[in-house]
């Protein structure tokens, strides 16, 4: 998956380009990226539009003061925005990630371009409010979305988040989990609580959320963020050295990353997925999937069948 980085500055050219010429520059500076229209989705509770692929931060942005590590992640964030990305997802659970994202966004002067989603991950009302305050300090602004991470003390924190939304400080609230075993509880909360978002696990090997939870969310006007799109990298190990099918090129797929991500975002009820990476080359592969065409329903099944037949 690793490729040698080009020496030229992609972002310099992208920033100097008009929006009309951006699609012409994309293939040159982001290898494999399609020139079709960027795939965007509407947030169901507001109508706001965001790109269908965002950026996760678990592990990857949890770096210290090492300048090489910070520069590497700064380049990832810079290229993400240069490719049209907006949604960056984090959590207090992710160590220094919130602080690092805020610092790097400030260095790059792109804080206003980021659509920040973070979480509250603690027990108790006071502790939750403290975490939320810390998050706003790290990002130097209010996140667009705050979610209750892994449903921890969910009733308490939803009450706090709902109050913040009513005060106009917070646009969206939601809940998250990464395990199939919690889908039933998430479904119960989708039915009983007024939510803007859920964040749930889905990938080509584990599509259980598509059976009931994701359609339910759509019916209730709740938008869906997908975590673990690569099973934390395990999908790449599973596919080993298998070749992409020739027909995948018809859908703008040049890498396994795009194959896995296009499978997810071709579900029309998915709002955004958030692959994490610490490599600019992988960031470009991920963002290449955020451009049309998208597989149709028959091709999604074909993709799933091909993966199952070739995965170990």
Rosetta blueprint (number, residue, H / E / L):
1 X L
2 X L
3 X L
4 X L
5 X L
6 X L
7 X L
8 X L
9 X L
10 X H
11 X H
12 X H
13 X H
14 X H
15 X H
16 X H
17 X L
18 X L
19 X H
20 X H
21 X H
22 X H
23 X H
24 X H
25 X H
26 X H
27 X H
28 X H
29 X H
30 X L
31 X L
32 X L
33 X L
34 X L
35 X L
36 X L
37 X L
38 X E
39 X L
40 X E
41 X E
42 X E
43 X L
44 X L
45 X L
46 X L
47 X L
48 X L
49 X E
50 X E
51 X E
52 X L
53 X E
54 X L
55 X E
56 X L
57 X L
58 X L
59 X L
60 X L
61 X L
62 X L
63 X L
64 X L
65 X L
66 X L
67 X H
68 X H
69 X H
70 X H
71 X H
72 X H
73 X H
74 X H
75 X H
76 X H
77 X H
78 X H
79 X H
80 X H
81 X H
82 X H
83 X L
84 X L
85 X L
86 X L
87 X E
88 X E
89 X E
90 X L
91 X L
92 X H
93 X H
94 X H
95 X L
96 X L
97 X H
98 X H
99 X H
100 X H
101 X H
102 X H
103 X H
104 X H
105 X H
106 X H
107 X H
108 X H
109 X L
110 X L
111 X H
112 X H
113 X H
114 X L
115 X E
116 X E
117 X E
118 X E
119 X E
120 X E
121 X L
122 X L
123 X L
124 X L
125 X H
126 X H
127 X H
128 X H
129 X H
130 X H
131 X H
132 X H
133 X H
134 X H
135 X H
136 X H
137 X H
138 X H
139 X H
140 X L
141 X L
142 X L
143 X L
144 X L
145 X E
146 X E
147 X E
148 X E
149 X H
150 X H
151 X H
152 X L
153 X L
154 X H
155 X H
156 X H
157 X H
158 X H
159 X H
160 X H
161 X H
162 X H
163 X H
164 X H
165 X H
166 X H
167 X L
168 X L
169 X L
170 X L
171 X L
172 X E
173 X E
174 X E
175 X E
176 X E
177 X L
178 X L
179 X L
180 X H
181 X H
182 X H
183 X H
184 X H
185 X H
186 X H
187 X H
188 X H
189 X H
190 X H
191 X H
192 X H
193 X L
194 X L
195 X L
196 X L
197 X E
198 X E
199 X E
200 X E
201 X E
202 X L
203 X L
204 X L
205 X L
206 X L
207 X L
208 X H
209 X H
210 X H
211 X L
212 X L
213 X H
214 X H
215 X H
216 X H
217 X H
218 X H
219 X H
220 X L
221 X L
222 X L
223 X E
224 X E
225 X E
226 X E
227 X E
228 X L
229 X L
230 X L
231 X L
232 X L
233 X L
234 X H
235 X H
236 X H
237 X H
238 X H
239 X H
240 X L
241 X L
242 X L
243 X L
244 X L
245 X L
246 X H
247 X H
248 X H
249 X H
250 X H
251 X H
252 X L
253 X L
254 X L
255 X L
256 X H
257 X H
258 X H
259 X H
260 X H
261 X H
262 X H
263 X H
264 X H
265 X H
266 X L
267 X L
268 X L
269 X L
270 X L
271 X L
272 X E
273 X E
274 X L
275 X L
276 X L
277 X L
278 X L
279 X L
280 X H
281 X H
282 X H
283 X H
284 X H
285 X H
286 X H
287 X H
288 X H
289 X L
290 X L
291 X E
292 X L
293 X L
294 X L
295 X L
296 X L
297 X H
298 X H
299 X H
300 X H
301 X H
302 X H
303 X H
304 X H
305 X H
306 X H
307 X H
308 X H
309 X H
310 X H
311 X L
312 X L
